Amino acid sequence: MNRTEFIIVTAIILLAAFALGWFAHWLVKRFDRPAGGDMVELDRLSQMLHEAEEGRDQAVMYLEQREAELMNQIAQTEAELRAAMEGLRDARAEAEEMRAYIERMHANS
């Protein structure tokens, strides 16, 4: 047996082993289908998954709505804070003017 014949025989053996392995895999997959009881279990699990996804979607929607409400409250509170700070600034300026006026009145008397 020369080198070329050896390579050809080895290639044929490897091809036959591959074909046999593929056929065995196909047979195992064909006979390994879920039984009727397994299909019921799969249906139940898929229904539970669907319900869980709906619950998750509702929770996400609630959280987004709540976040929008809280952001609105924050914006209103910040606006009120700015108005209060402006009023305080005005009151301080007015108090300073009154002090200056009182000091001038005492100095003139």
Secondary structure as a PSIPRED ss2 file (coil, helix, strand):
# PSIPRED VFORMAT (PSIPRED V4.0)

   1 M C   1.000  0.000  0.000
   2 N C   1.000  0.000  0.000
   3 R H   0.000  1.000  0.000
   4 T H   0.000  1.000  0.000
   5 E H   0.000  1.000  0.000
   6 F H   0.000  1.000  0.000
   7 I H   0.000  1.000  0.000
   8 I H   0.000  1.000  0.000
   9 V H   0.000  1.000  0.000
  10 T H   0.000  1.000  0.000
  11 A H   0.000  1.000  0.000
  12 I H   0.000  1.000  0.000
  13 I H   0.000  1.000  0.000
  14 L H   0.000  1.000  0.000
  15 L H   0.000  1.000  0.000
  16 A H   0.000  1.000  0.000
  17 A H   0.000  1.000  0.000
  18 F H   0.000  1.000  0.000
  19 A H   0.000  1.000  0.000
  20 L H   0.000  1.000  0.000
  21 G H   0.000  1.000  0.000
  22 W H   0.000  1.000  0.000
  23 F H   0.000  1.000  0.000
  24 A H   0.000  1.000  0.000
  25 H H   0.000  1.000  0.000
  26 W H   0.000  1.000  0.000
  27 L H   0.000  1.000  0.000
  28 V H   0.000  1.000  0.000
  29 K H   0.000  1.000  0.000
  30 R H   0.000  1.000  0.000
  31 F H   0.000  1.000  0.000
  32 D C   1.000  0.000  0.000
  33 R C   1.000  0.000  0.000
  34 P C   1.000  0.000  0.000
  35 A C   1.000  0.000  0.000
  36 G H   0.000  1.000  0.000
  37 G H   0.000  1.000  0.000
  38 D H   0.000  1.000  0.000
  39 M H   0.000  1.000  0.000
  40 V H   0.000  1.000  0.000
  41 E H   0.000  1.000  0.000
  42 L H   0.000  1.000  0.000
  43 D H   0.000  1.000  0.000
  44 R H   0.000  1.000  0.000
  45 L H   0.000  1.000  0.000
  46 S H   0.000  1.000  0.000
  47 Q H   0.000  1.000  0.000
  48 M H   0.000  1.000  0.000
  49 L H   0.000  1.000  0.000
  50 H H   0.000  1.000  0.000
  51 E H   0.000  1.000  0.000
  52 A H   0.000  1.000  0.000
  53 E H   0.000  1.000  0.000
  54 E H   0.000  1.000  0.000
  55 G H   0.000  1.000  0.000
  56 R H   0.000  1.000  0.000
  57 D H   0.000  1.000  0.000
  58 Q H   0.000  1.000  0.000
  59 A H   0.000  1.000  0.000
  60 V H   0.000  1.000  0.000
  61 M H   0.000  1.000  0.000
  62 Y H   0.000  1.000  0.000
  63 L H   0.000  1.000  0.000
  64 E H   0.000  1.000  0.000
  65 Q H   0.000  1.000  0.000
  66 R H   0.000  1.000  0.000
  67 E H   0.000  1.000  0.000
  68 A H   0.000  1.000  0.000
  69 E H   0.000  1.000  0.000
  70 L H   0.000  1.000  0.000
  71 M H   0.000  1.000  0.000
  72 N H   0.000  1.000  0.000
  73 Q H   0.000  1.000  0.000
  74 I H   0.000  1.000  0.000
  75 A H   0.000  1.000  0.000
  76 Q H   0.000  1.000  0.000
  77 T H   0.000  1.000  0.000
  78 E H   0.000  1.000  0.000
  79 A H   0.000  1.000  0.000
  80 E H   0.000  1.000  0.000
  81 L H   0.000  1.000  0.000
  82 R H   0.000  1.000  0.000
  83 A H   0.000  1.000  0.000
  84 A H   0.000  1.000  0.000
  85 M H   0.000  1.000  0.000
  86 E H   0.000  1.000  0.000
  87 G H   0.000  1.000  0.000
  88 L H   0.000  1.000  0.000
  89 R H   0.000  1.000  0.000
  90 D H   0.000  1.000  0.000
  91 A H   0.000  1.000  0.000
  92 R H   0.000  1.000  0.000
  93 A H   0.000  1.000  0.000
  94 E H   0.000  1.000  0.000
  95 A H   0.000  1.000  0.000
  96 E H   0.000  1.000  0.000
  97 E H   0.000  1.000  0.000
  98 M H   0.000  1.000  0.000
  99 R H   0.000  1.000  0.000
 100 A H   0.000  1.000  0.000
 101 Y H   0.000  1.000  0.000
 102 I H   0.000  1.000  0.000
 103 E H   0.000  1.000  0.000
 104 R H   0.000  1.000  0.000
 105 M H   0.000  1.000  0.000
 106 H H   0.000  1.000  0.000
 107 A H   0.000  1.000  0.000
 108 N H   0.000  1.000  0.000
 109 S C   1.000  0.000  0.000
